[in-house]
């Protein structure tokens, strides 16, 4: 396996993505659960604030995961040429529209 020009280990980008996605899963949901449980005890509204914050935490996590995945998909598509265009060039075909 070939390393890139910055001499980073091959596994570093994968660990970076895993860490960011894990943070998007853990932080909003855990904070929402802790704060929701506390506010339910404070106001005596069990389990409504807890459930509401859990849903909001899930939505924030989902949004963050989509943003992270989109960012890395764009980064990967910039680094590697698409296989369909490289295969078309090899076959003498082009994806460019004819004039």
WOUR-V908557 format. One record per pair of residues at least 6 apart in sequence whose C-alpha atoms are under 8 Angstrom apart, sorted by the first residue. I is the first residue (numbers start at 1). J is the second residue. D is the distance in whole Angstrom. If there is no record, write none. Layout:
I|J|D, I|J|D
This chain:
1|10|8, 2|10|8, 3|9|7, 3|10|6, 17|68|8, 17|72|8, 20|68|7, 21|64|8, 21|65|6, 21|68|7, 24|60|8, 24|61|5, 24|62|8, 24|64|6, 24|65|6, 25|58|8, 25|61|5, 25|62|8, 25|65|8, 28|57|5, 28|58|7, 28|60|7, 28|61|6, 29|54|6, 29|57|5, 29|58|6, 29|61|7, 30|57|8, 31|57|8, 32|50|8, 32|53|5, 32|54|6, 32|56|8, 32|57|6, 33|50|6, 33|53|7, 33|54|6, 35|50|8, 35|53|8, 36|49|5, 36|50|4, 36|51|7, 36|52|8, 36|53|6, 36|54|7, 37|46|8, 37|47|8, 37|49|7, 37|50|5, 39|49|7, 39|50|8, 40|46|5, 40|47|6, 40|48|7, 40|49|6, 40|50|6, 85|94|7, 85|95|7, 88|94|6, 88|95|7
